[in-house]
């Protein structure tokens, strides 16, 4: 009898997680590695990714660090090329890296900020997925997991431009799932709520905002980064083999509250 628990095992699989030197990305990378995957730790700075990779290796996990600014075409190509050179395959891509350079009303932003945020949050995951797709197609399987936000489903904290990009990422996911399913490639999107990371510090360091959030969400608290790893581990593994085109909120009930 085949073990269902065994389906979570990622031994022999190779995963790239962008923006994985800290925060949610780091927790996701650790979860995948603990389940047996070989990890490519990636973020902008080589020292940062090397530090995490050696931490993983010391803990008996397999990882390498490849610096990549995902907004840069040459660096995206190098990320995929170096991963193939090192590990010979790519099974899992987690598009986690994102930016939010602007907080405020839509009309007070400018085109430069719009272009910057669209480039990193939408264009880069689209193009990086396109680079990885032929390798997954060749294997007849693969899992792409895009990290969006509840802001992509419901406008909330004066993050209009960010919300737009996260909404676009959800639709990118659905199209990837529809177009690439026949190649055995699955694509799903995770929408975290408010999480205590450096990325969202401007929100959770605002006591009044946090108090309002905690009163509103059914679980009455913010999330820790590690609470996002489990859903990604499911979507990356054979335990999630029939899951594609899905939108998964991990938001403490934010989307169902008031």
MARMISE-586499 format. One record per residue (C-alpha): x, y, z; residue in one letter; residue number from 1. Coordinates in nm, 4 decimals. Example, Ala and Ser with C-alpha at 12.3 -4.5 7.8 and 13.67 -1.06 7.14 Angstrom:
r px: 1.2300 py: -0.4500 pz: 0.7800 type: A seq: 1
r px: 1.3670 py: -0.1060 pz: 0.7140 type: S seq: 2
% end
This chain:
r px: 0.0000 py: 0.0000 pz: 0.0000 type: X seq: 1
r px: 0.1407 py: 0.3392 pz: -0.1024 type: X seq: 2
r px: 0.2064 py: 0.5764 pz: 0.1852 type: X seq: 3
r px: 0.0205 py: 0.9066 pz: 0.1638 type: X seq: 4
r px: 0.2693 py: 1.0681 pz: 0.4030 type: X seq: 5
r px: 0.5472 py: 0.9713 pz: 0.1598 type: X seq: 6
r px: 0.3910 py: 1.1979 pz: -0.1010 type: X seq: 7
r px: 0.5153 py: 1.5009 pz: 0.0932 type: X seq: 8
r px: 0.8743 py: 1.3801 pz: 0.0466 type: X seq: 9
r px: 1.0736 py: 1.6054 pz: -0.1902 type: X seq: 10
r px: 1.3938 py: 1.3973 pz: -0.2021 type: X seq: 11
r px: 1.5636 py: 1.4400 pz: -0.5386 type: X seq: 12
r px: 1.3639 py: 1.7537 pz: -0.6245 type: X seq: 13
r px: 1.5316 py: 2.0873 pz: -0.6924 type: X seq: 14
r px: 1.3672 py: 2.4114 pz: -0.5795 type: X seq: 15
r px: 1.4404 py: 2.7771 pz: -0.6521 type: X seq: 16
r px: 1.2927 py: 3.0237 pz: -0.4025 type: X seq: 17
r px: 1.3364 py: 3.3915 pz: -0.4885 type: X seq: 18
r px: 1.3731 py: 3.6425 pz: -0.2067 type: X seq: 19
r px: 1.4730 py: 3.3601 pz: 0.0269 type: X seq: 20
r px: 1.7454 py: 3.5162 pz: 0.2418 type: X seq: 21
r px: 1.4866 py: 3.6335 pz: 0.4980 type: X seq: 22
r px: 1.1197 py: 3.6485 pz: 0.5922 type: X seq: 23
r px: 0.8590 py: 3.4276 pz: 0.4255 type: X seq: 24
r px: 1.1013 py: 3.3177 pz: 0.1527 type: X seq: 25
r px: 1.3501 py: 3.1854 pz: 0.4060 type: X seq: 26
r px: 1.0809 py: 2.9900 pz: 0.5928 type: X seq: 27
r px: 0.9526 py: 2.8412 pz: 0.2669 type: X seq: 28
r px: 1.3055 py: 2.7444 pz: 0.1605 type: X seq: 29
r px: 1.3709 py: 2.5804 pz: 0.4976 type: X seq: 30
r px: 1.0445 py: 2.3861 pz: 0.4834 type: X seq: 31
r px: 1.1176 py: 2.2535 pz: 0.1336 type: X seq: 32
r px: 1.4749 py: 2.1619 pz: 0.2314 type: X seq: 33
r px: 1.3610 py: 1.9846 pz: 0.5481 type: X seq: 34
r px: 1.1299 py: 1.7772 pz: 0.3267 type: X seq: 35
r px: 1.4293 py: 1.6682 pz: 0.1167 type: X seq: 36
r px: 1.4538 py: 1.9217 pz: -0.1667 type: X seq: 37
r px: 1.7828 py: 2.0666 pz: -0.2879 type: X seq: 38
r px: 1.7477 py: 2.4406 pz: -0.2480 type: X seq: 39
r px: 1.8641 py: 2.7371 pz: -0.4490 type: X seq: 40
r px: 1.8595 py: 3.0313 pz: -0.2088 type: X seq: 41
r px: 1.8252 py: 3.3518 pz: -0.4055 type: X seq: 42
r px: 1.8050 py: 3.7234 pz: -0.3313 type: X seq: 43
r px: 1.9930 py: 4.0325 pz: -0.4447 type: X seq: 44
r px: 2.3137 py: 3.9997 pz: -0.2420 type: X seq: 45
r px: 2.5589 py: 3.7099 pz: -0.2759 type: X seq: 46
r px: 2.6795 py: 3.7396 pz: 0.0867 type: X seq: 47
r px: 2.3205 py: 3.7084 pz: 0.2140 type: X seq: 48
r px: 2.2416 py: 3.3961 pz: 0.0101 type: X seq: 49
r px: 2.5785 py: 3.2362 pz: 0.0895 type: X seq: 50
r px: 2.5176 py: 3.2871 pz: 0.4620 type: X seq: 51
r px: 2.1790 py: 3.1130 pz: 0.4451 type: X seq: 52
r px: 2.3095 py: 2.8327 pz: 0.2214 type: X seq: 53
r px: 2.5917 py: 2.7546 pz: 0.4659 type: X seq: 54
r px: 2.3438 py: 2.7635 pz: 0.7558 type: X seq: 55
r px: 2.1312 py: 2.5070 pz: 0.5697 type: X seq: 56
r px: 2.4331 py: 2.2899 pz: 0.4842 type: X seq: 57
r px: 2.5516 py: 2.2925 pz: 0.8457 type: X seq: 58
r px: 2.2048 py: 2.1719 pz: 0.9472 type: X seq: 59
r px: 2.2384 py: 1.8775 pz: 0.7074 type: X seq: 60
r px: 2.0215 py: 2.0317 pz: 0.4352 type: X seq: 61
r px: 2.1393 py: 2.0759 pz: 0.0761 type: X seq: 62
r px: 2.1497 py: 2.4310 pz: -0.0572 type: X seq: 63
r px: 2.3474 py: 2.6729 pz: -0.2707 type: X seq: 64
r px: 2.3210 py: 3.0507 pz: -0.2918 type: X seq: 65
r px: 2.2780 py: 3.2292 pz: -0.6254 type: X seq: 66
r px: 2.2357 py: 3.6060 pz: -0.6130 type: X seq: 67
r px: 1.9689 py: 3.7393 pz: -0.8474 type: X seq: 68
r px: 1.7906 py: 4.0703 pz: -0.8805 type: X seq: 69
r px: 1.4761 py: 3.9292 pz: -1.0404 type: X seq: 70
r px: 1.4061 py: 4.2577 pz: -1.2177 type: X seq: 71
r px: 1.7228 py: 4.2073 pz: -1.4267 type: X seq: 72
r px: 1.6948 py: 3.9845 pz: -1.7372 type: X seq: 73
r px: 2.0604 py: 3.8722 pz: -1.7415 type: X seq: 74
r px: 2.0490 py: 3.7809 pz: -1.3718 type: X seq: 75
r px: 1.7264 py: 3.5803 pz: -1.4186 type: X seq: 76
r px: 1.8892 py: 3.3834 pz: -1.7000 type: X seq: 77
r px: 2.2023 py: 3.3252 pz: -1.4908 type: X seq: 78
r px: 1.9893 py: 3.1978 pz: -1.1997 type: X seq: 79
r px: 1.8297 py: 2.9275 pz: -1.4149 type: X seq: 80
r px: 2.1547 py: 2.8422 pz: -1.5970 type: X seq: 81
r px: 2.3553 py: 2.8043 pz: -1.2737 type: X seq: 82
r px: 2.0803 py: 2.5937 pz: -1.1142 type: X seq: 83
r px: 2.0836 py: 2.3533 pz: -1.4110 type: X seq: 84
r px: 2.4659 py: 2.3431 pz: -1.4099 type: X seq: 85
r px: 2.4686 py: 2.2568 pz: -1.0391 type: X seq: 86
r px: 2.1673 py: 2.0275 pz: -1.0016 type: X seq: 87
r px: 2.0691 py: 1.9265 pz: -1.3572 type: X seq: 88
r px: 1.6981 py: 1.9962 pz: -1.3136 type: X seq: 89
r px: 1.4344 py: 2.2339 pz: -1.1729 type: X seq: 90
r px: 1.1193 py: 2.0898 pz: -1.0155 type: X seq: 91
r px: 0.9860 py: 2.3726 pz: -0.8001 type: X seq: 92
r px: 0.9878 py: 2.7490 pz: -0.8507 type: X seq: 93
r px: 0.8598 py: 2.9751 pz: -0.5750 type: X seq: 94
r px: 0.8191 py: 3.3317 pz: -0.7008 type: X seq: 95
r px: 0.8363 py: 3.5045 pz: -0.3643 type: X seq: 96
r px: 1.0560 py: 3.8137 pz: -0.4185 type: X seq: 97
r px: 0.8554 py: 4.1356 pz: -0.4314 type: X seq: 98
r px: 0.8802 py: 4.5041 pz: -0.3512 type: X seq: 99
r px: 0.6477 py: 4.7652 pz: -0.2125 type: X seq: 100
r px: 0.8182 py: 5.1028 pz: -0.2478 type: X seq: 101
r px: 0.5026 py: 5.3071 pz: -0.1976 type: X seq: 102
r px: 0.2364 py: 5.3414 pz: 0.0696 type: X seq: 103
r px: -0.0452 py: 5.5882 pz: 0.0143 type: X seq: 104
r px: -0.3321 py: 5.6942 pz: -0.2132 type: X seq: 105
r px: -0.3187 py: 5.5977 pz: -0.5833 type: X seq: 106
r px: -0.3164 py: 5.9558 pz: -0.7077 type: X seq: 107
r px: -0.0094 py: 6.0521 pz: -0.5056 type: X seq: 108
r px: 0.2197 py: 5.7961 pz: -0.6701 type: X seq: 109
r px: 0.4046 py: 5.8440 pz: -0.9994 type: X seq: 110
r px: 0.4791 py: 5.6453 pz: -1.3137 type: X seq: 111
r px: 0.8333 py: 5.5622 pz: -1.2132 type: X seq: 112
r px: 0.7145 py: 5.3841 pz: -0.8987 type: X seq: 113
r px: 0.4412 py: 5.2070 pz: -1.0976 type: X seq: 114
r px: 0.6944 py: 5.0781 pz: -1.3528 type: X seq: 115
r px: 0.9329 py: 4.9639 pz: -1.0808 type: X seq: 116
r px: 0.6730 py: 4.7717 pz: -0.8820 type: X seq: 117
r px: 0.5172 py: 4.6126 pz: -1.1934 type: X seq: 118
r px: 0.8611 py: 4.5112 pz: -1.3184 type: X seq: 119
r px: 0.9557 py: 4.3233 pz: -1.0004 type: X seq: 120
r px: 0.6168 py: 4.1951 pz: -0.8826 type: X seq: 121
r px: 0.4572 py: 4.0904 pz: -1.2142 type: X seq: 122
r px: 0.6942 py: 4.0981 pz: -1.5102 type: X seq: 123
r px: 0.9805 py: 3.9196 pz: -1.3318 type: X seq: 124
r px: 0.7743 py: 3.6192 pz: -1.2077 type: X seq: 125
r px: 0.6208 py: 3.5851 pz: -1.5561 type: X seq: 126
r px: 0.9602 py: 3.5852 pz: -1.7281 type: X seq: 127
r px: 1.1354 py: 3.3691 pz: -1.4670 type: X seq: 128
r px: 0.8564 py: 3.1112 pz: -1.4942 type: X seq: 129
r px: 0.8964 py: 3.1175 pz: -1.8734 type: X seq: 130
r px: 1.2685 py: 3.0408 pz: -1.8343 type: X seq: 131
r px: 1.2009 py: 2.7502 pz: -1.5997 type: X seq: 132
r px: 0.9095 py: 2.6072 pz: -1.8014 type: X seq: 133
r px: 1.1167 py: 2.4192 pz: -2.0665 type: X seq: 134
r px: 1.3075 py: 2.2327 pz: -1.7935 type: X seq: 135
r px: 0.9854 py: 2.1313 pz: -1.6180 type: X seq: 136
r px: 0.8279 py: 2.0381 pz: -1.9520 type: X seq: 137
r px: 1.1231 py: 1.8126 pz: -2.0284 type: X seq: 138
r px: 1.0722 py: 1.6335 pz: -1.6921 type: X seq: 139
r px: 0.6983 py: 1.6055 pz: -1.7537 type: X seq: 140
r px: 0.6318 py: 1.7637 pz: -1.4157 type: X seq: 141
r px: 0.6877 py: 2.0756 pz: -1.2090 type: X seq: 142
r px: 0.5294 py: 2.3039 pz: -0.9549 type: X seq: 143
r px: 0.5238 py: 2.6830 pz: -0.9709 type: X seq: 144
r px: 0.4075 py: 2.8601 pz: -0.6556 type: X seq: 145
r px: 0.3526 py: 3.2339 pz: -0.6774 type: X seq: 146
r px: 0.3359 py: 3.4314 pz: -0.3547 type: X seq: 147
r px: 0.0692 py: 3.6982 pz: -0.3847 type: X seq: 148
r px: -0.1172 py: 3.8626 pz: -0.0956 type: X seq: 149
r px: -0.4679 py: 3.9072 pz: 0.0404 type: X seq: 150
r px: -0.4171 py: 4.2570 pz: -0.1010 type: X seq: 151
r px: -0.4512 py: 4.0971 pz: -0.4450 type: X seq: 152
r px: -0.8034 py: 3.9843 pz: -0.3546 type: X seq: 153
r px: -0.9294 py: 4.2618 pz: -0.1301 type: X seq: 154
r px: -0.8064 py: 4.6225 pz: -0.1122 type: X seq: 155
r px: -0.6977 py: 4.7059 pz: 0.2394 type: X seq: 156
r px: -0.4118 py: 4.9135 pz: 0.3724 type: X seq: 157
r px: -0.3639 py: 5.1988 pz: 0.1204 type: X seq: 158
r px: -0.1439 py: 4.9713 pz: -0.0882 type: X seq: 159
r px: -0.3160 py: 5.0338 pz: -0.4198 type: X seq: 160
r px: -0.0238 py: 4.9790 pz: -0.6582 type: X seq: 161
r px: 0.0985 py: 4.6769 pz: -0.4624 type: X seq: 162
r px: -0.2562 py: 4.5348 pz: -0.4664 type: X seq: 163
r px: -0.2728 py: 4.5727 pz: -0.8441 type: X seq: 164
r px: 0.0494 py: 4.3768 pz: -0.8921 type: X seq: 165
r px: -0.0606 py: 4.1016 pz: -0.6545 type: X seq: 166
r px: -0.3926 py: 4.0715 pz: -0.8357 type: X seq: 167
r px: -0.2088 py: 4.0400 pz: -1.1678 type: X seq: 168
r px: 0.0055 py: 3.7621 pz: -1.0166 type: X seq: 169
r px: -0.3099 py: 3.5662 pz: -0.9331 type: X seq: 170
r px: -0.4254 py: 3.5842 pz: -1.2940 type: X seq: 171
r px: -0.0763 py: 3.4920 pz: -1.4181 type: X seq: 172
r px: -0.0986 py: 3.1792 pz: -1.2008 type: X seq: 173
r px: -0.4350 py: 3.0773 pz: -1.3444 type: X seq: 174
r px: -0.3101 py: 3.1188 pz: -1.6993 type: X seq: 175
r px: 0.0070 py: 2.9215 pz: -1.6281 type: X seq: 176
r px: -0.2060 py: 2.6421 pz: -1.4825 type: X seq: 177
r px: -0.4386 py: 2.6410 pz: -1.7833 type: X seq: 178
r px: -0.1673 py: 2.6555 pz: -2.0494 type: X seq: 179
r px: 0.0964 py: 2.4316 pz: -1.8929 type: X seq: 180
r px: -0.1144 py: 2.1644 pz: -1.7231 type: X seq: 181
r px: -0.0832 py: 1.9337 pz: -2.0247 type: X seq: 182
r px: 0.2956 py: 1.9301 pz: -1.9664 type: X seq: 183
r px: 0.2473 py: 1.8104 pz: -1.6074 type: X seq: 184
r px: 0.3273 py: 2.1580 pz: -1.4723 type: X seq: 185
r px: 0.1082 py: 2.2850 pz: -1.1890 type: X seq: 186
r px: 0.0813 py: 2.6487 pz: -1.0868 type: X seq: 187
r px: -0.0800 py: 2.7769 pz: -0.7673 type: X seq: 188
r px: -0.0815 py: 3.1017 pz: -0.5736 type: X seq: 189
r px: -0.0616 py: 3.1676 pz: -0.1999 type: X seq: 190
r px: -0.2088 py: 3.4873 pz: -0.0545 type: X seq: 191
r px: -0.0641 py: 3.5635 pz: 0.2893 type: X seq: 192
r px: -0.2280 py: 3.8074 pz: 0.5280 type: X seq: 193
r px: -0.0320 py: 4.0359 pz: 0.7600 type: X seq: 194
r px: 0.2932 py: 3.8667 pz: 0.8593 type: X seq: 195
r px: 0.5615 py: 3.9851 pz: 1.0948 type: X seq: 196
r px: 0.8504 py: 4.0299 pz: 0.8497 type: X seq: 197
r px: 1.0846 py: 4.3158 pz: 0.7719 type: X seq: 198
r px: 0.8962 py: 4.3623 pz: 0.4425 type: X seq: 199
r px: 0.5722 py: 4.4552 pz: 0.6212 type: X seq: 200
r px: 0.7319 py: 4.6400 pz: 0.9120 type: X seq: 201
r px: 0.5765 py: 4.9735 pz: 0.8159 type: X seq: 202
r px: 0.2367 py: 4.8119 pz: 0.8776 type: X seq: 203
r px: 0.2939 py: 4.6067 pz: 1.1922 type: X seq: 204
r px: 0.5006 py: 4.8746 pz: 1.3654 type: X seq: 205
r px: 0.1860 py: 5.0906 pz: 1.3563 type: X seq: 206
r px: 0.0192 py: 4.9918 pz: 1.6875 type: X seq: 207
r px: -0.3180 py: 5.1372 pz: 1.5955 type: X seq: 208
r px: -0.3286 py: 4.9529 pz: 1.2646 type: X seq: 209
r px: -0.2253 py: 4.6231 pz: 1.4271 type: X seq: 210
r px: -0.4865 py: 4.6633 pz: 1.6999 type: X seq: 211
r px: -0.7550 py: 4.7159 pz: 1.4339 type: X seq: 212
r px: -0.6292 py: 4.4167 pz: 1.2335 type: X seq: 213
r px: -0.6188 py: 4.1888 pz: 1.5388 type: X seq: 214
r px: -0.9727 py: 4.2852 pz: 1.6375 type: X seq: 215
r px: -1.0976 py: 4.2217 pz: 1.2849 type: X seq: 216
r px: -0.9420 py: 3.8859 pz: 1.1901 type: X seq: 217
r px: -1.0982 py: 3.5712 pz: 1.3392 type: X seq: 218
r px: -0.7631 py: 3.4391 pz: 1.4668 type: X seq: 219
r px: -0.7001 py: 3.7729 pz: 1.6432 type: X seq: 220
r px: -0.3309 py: 3.8001 pz: 1.5551 type: X seq: 221
r px: -0.0687 py: 3.8526 pz: 1.2868 type: X seq: 222
r px: 0.1162 py: 3.5539 pz: 1.1404 type: X seq: 223
r px: 0.4754 py: 3.4451 pz: 1.1839 type: X seq: 224
r px: 0.6714 py: 3.3725 pz: 0.8602 type: X seq: 225
r px: 0.6876 py: 2.9984 pz: 0.9356 type: X seq: 226
r px: 0.3102 py: 2.9771 pz: 0.9101 type: X seq: 227
r px: 0.3328 py: 3.0207 pz: 0.5322 type: X seq: 228
r px: 0.5687 py: 2.7285 pz: 0.4690 type: X seq: 229
r px: 0.3226 py: 2.4413 pz: 0.5149 type: X seq: 230
r px: 0.0874 py: 2.5316 pz: 0.2302 type: X seq: 231
r px: 0.3855 py: 2.5731 pz: -0.0056 type: X seq: 232
r px: 0.5227 py: 2.2315 pz: 0.1002 type: X seq: 233
r px: 0.1877 py: 2.0786 pz: 0.0079 type: X seq: 234
r px: 0.1663 py: 2.2561 pz: -0.3289 type: X seq: 235
r px: 0.5272 py: 2.1676 pz: -0.4161 type: X seq: 236
r px: 0.4901 py: 1.7963 pz: -0.3437 type: X seq: 237
r px: 0.3057 py: 1.4959 pz: -0.4874 type: X seq: 238
r px: 0.0626 py: 1.5313 pz: -0.1970 type: X seq: 239
r px: -0.0741 py: 1.8246 pz: -0.4007 type: X seq: 240
r px: -0.0519 py: 1.6463 pz: -0.7365 type: X seq: 241
r px: -0.4095 py: 1.7310 pz: -0.8411 type: X seq: 242
r px: -0.3971 py: 2.0921 pz: -0.7228 type: X seq: 243
r px: -0.3472 py: 2.3522 pz: -0.9939 type: X seq: 244
r px: -0.4807 py: 2.6995 pz: -1.0682 type: X seq: 245
r px: -0.5744 py: 2.7392 pz: -0.7019 type: X seq: 246
r px: -0.5704 py: 3.0552 pz: -0.4912 type: X seq: 247
r px: -0.4904 py: 2.9815 pz: -0.1268 type: X seq: 248
r px: -0.5298 py: 3.2450 pz: 0.1422 type: X seq: 249
r px: -0.3271 py: 3.2053 pz: 0.4613 type: X seq: 250
r px: -0.4646 py: 3.5118 pz: 0.6306 type: X seq: 251
r px: -0.6078 py: 3.4267 pz: 0.9725 type: X seq: 252
r px: -0.9550 py: 3.4765 pz: 0.8238 type: X seq: 253
r px: -0.8943 py: 3.8328 pz: 0.7007 type: X seq: 254
r px: -1.0927 py: 3.7773 pz: 0.3812 type: X seq: 255
r px: -1.4040 py: 3.6561 pz: 0.5670 type: X seq: 256
r px: -1.4015 py: 3.9262 pz: 0.8322 type: X seq: 257
r px: -1.6409 py: 4.2194 pz: 0.8111 type: X seq: 258
% end
